[in-house]
């Protein structure tokens, strides 16, 4: 389901749902996506049991003491949304330094990197997804270093000027890597990564994650049964999407910016 057709935000339906999003990459430089996020929260407010943000809500996170205007606005909107439905957050590779201070400001509950949840009679394994990209050994080494608590403590103790420089260098390296490799197989979730995740959580009926920027629905075989894997849409160019989970099942739905302001 990689080719998602954008459409205007639909009217909320009567059926309750749980919403999953990832890879919004919001910043002061993405006014169209910031506006789309505000529109989406308004859309989901009346019929959503919970909102799960599975990482990379922001383009970069330098620490809870350095939110930009987009992050402050997102916090206010999420806090208002959390009065209607709980908001849960799993960090991504861009916002792994997001901490308790900002989470409290946004009304979000922080979750571990991988979490098993039950919804509408089904069991789902949720994560950002980068931990399953096991073929990319260089990235996995980098990930282990960056997710180390001691390393994170050192990073957050650096002067803000230094943190901005580190973040800029990391984004430049990421862009360079994308130009060189594109959407290569090595940067995607591997079958061995999926099987390892399921071996640790054999009760899971399905997996939900983002990170790869390859929205789709995959089928895997595990312990003699089929397990679905839902890859969340990434947001870009004023468009995005989400996974709606309800008693009727799972559906990836598109979002597109309305012309009017929120």
Secondary structure, 3 states (H helix, E strand, C coil): CCCCCCCCCCCCCCCCEEEEECCCCECCCCHHHHHHHHHHHHHHCCCEEEEEECCCCECCCCCCCCCCHHHHHHHHHHHHHCCCCEEEECCCCCCCCCCHHHHHHHCEEECCCEEEEEECCEEEEEECCHHHCCCCHHHHHHHHHHCCHHHHHHHHHCCHHHHHHHHHHHHHHHHHHHHHHCCCHHHCCCHHHHHHHHHHCCCCCEEEECCCCCCEEEEEEECCEEEEEEECCCCECCEEEEEEEECCEEEEEEEECCCCCC
